[in-house]
């Protein structure tokens, strides 16, 4: 479903601000591993957003990171609303995205094939 210009701008802004918040502002020992925000998809009215998160680390680190983000959703929503000066704070839905992990495995496999190990 194609996004409108406004929802696309809001999605990109949420992605940028959430990255800054995870790096600097959210102090939670459950945030572990290398955390990447892969994509943010806003609804047409910008009232809800799906945030696709990739965590490079163990299953335990993925689980604890996702739990921490879900627990901090209210604080994150409010802060994003303030920083972006939005009228309504979008409802955030965090989803685990394993595309970076799969891409890394494919690259490793291709490298093994190139070296003749497979």
N, C-alpha and C positions, 0 to 999 in steps of 0.2 A: 504494500500500500504506500503510495508516494506521500511524502510529508510536505506540508505547506512551508513557505519561507519562514514564517514565525516559529512554527514548531521545530524546524530544523535549527534555527538560531538558538532557541531555548535549549534544545538537546545538546548542542555544542557547548553552550555556556555552562550547563549543568555538569557535563563531563569535565570541563576545565576546573570549575570550582570544587567539584568533588575530589578531583586528583589533588588539588592543593590542600583540602581539608584532611585527606587521609595521610598525606605526607607530614603536615605540620600541626594541625589543630586537634585531631582526634587522638587522645591519649588513652589507649586501651591495650593491655598486654596480650589480648586475644588476637590482635591484628598481627599475623605472622606471615612469613614468606614474602615473595615478590608479588605485590598486588597491582594489577593493571585494570583500568576501566576500558573495556574493549569497545563498547557501544552504549549509547543512551538513545532510546526511542520514546519520544513524547507523543501523546495522543494529539489529535487535531486541535483540541481546545486547551492543551497544555495542563490539564488537570491531573494527569497520571503519566508516569514515566517508568519504563523498564530499563534497569541498569544492569548491563552484562559485565560481570566481574570475572577476571581470570587470576588465579592464585597459583604461582609456581612454587610447589612445595609438596609436603606429604598430605595424605588424606586428612590427617588430624589438623594440619594447619589450614587447609581449605575449610573444614568444618568450623573451626574456631573463628576464622575470619568472617565467614558468612553469618555466624551467630552474633558476633560483635556488631556487624553492620546492621543486621535486623534489629538488634536491641537499641541501637543508636539512631534508628530511622527518624524518630520525632525530632531529635536535636538537629539532625542533618537537614530535614525538611525546612525547619525554621531558619536555619542559617543560610540555606540556599535562597529562600524567599527574601531574606534581608539583603544578601549580597547582590542578587540579580534584580532587586526591586520589583518583584512580581506581586500582583494583586492576590493571587491564590498560590499557596504552596502546593506543588504537585505531589500526588501520592506516589511514593517511590516503591518499586518492586524490584528487589535484588535477585538476580539470576546468576548461577554459576556457569561460566562459559569455559569449555575445555578446548577451544580451537587452537590456542597457542601451544598447548601440551601435545595435541595431535599433530600439529605442524612440525614440532620439534622431533617427534618420533618418525615422521615421514622423512625429514631431512637426514636423520641418523641412518635410516634404512637406505636411502639413496647413496649416502656416503659409503656405506658398507658394500653396496653393489658396485660402486665405482672402483673401490679398492679390491674387489674380487673376493670378499669375505663371505658372500652369500651365494 
